[in-house]
Amino acid sequence: MATAHRIQIHLSDISQLFNSMDPSPFTEKDLDSDAEEFIVSWAQEYPHDEPLSLAIHLKNFPSGENPRPTIEEAVHNYFSYRTKMTQLEFSRLMKQGRTSLIIGLFFLAGCLAASESLPARVPGTPATLLNFVREGLSIAGWVAMWRPMEIYLYDWWPLRRRARIFQKLSRIPVEVHRKE
């Protein structure tokens, strides 16, 4: 098994890891946005298939029992939640893509049908004007396909990548050390 890449965070107090505005119980608290960004950005630096671990170094180590299991559970819960939210966002994007595709296809078909139904010549009308209208309808129809194509070709990648990272972080081993 490959050695895990270690993401290290140095904190004065464990409360710096969590969002102070979140009233949830400790194991269900949101991570502080800076802490989340730090962990995620480091996780993105390493290949997806290589293992990670998270080492938290605390200047003010809590007295009493070892905080590692509770902190690990809180980190896992948070990234499990973020995985679910990202998967939900992906589902919404795919639904929007389907709706946009249906609308775009109907609009494109209507524009192409209208373009084809224009007569070849209309007495007293320059041919250039009819060509302009034909081409304009064709272009407008294809522009309507822009958003569904963008969704299905490009927009889903970052969401899938983020979900994979969050899923990996939802199982990351966590170590908690006293900072010397």
Secondary structure, DSSP 8 states (H G I E B T S, - for coil): ----EEEEEEESSGGGGB-TT--S-GGG--B-HHHHHHHHHHHHHS-TTS-EEEEEEESS--SSS-SHHHHHHHHHHHHHHHHHHHHHHHHHHHHHHHHHHHHHHHHHHHHHHHHHHS-S--TTS-HHHHHHHHHHHHHHHHHTTHHHHHIIIIIHHHHHHHHHHHHHHTT--EEEEE--
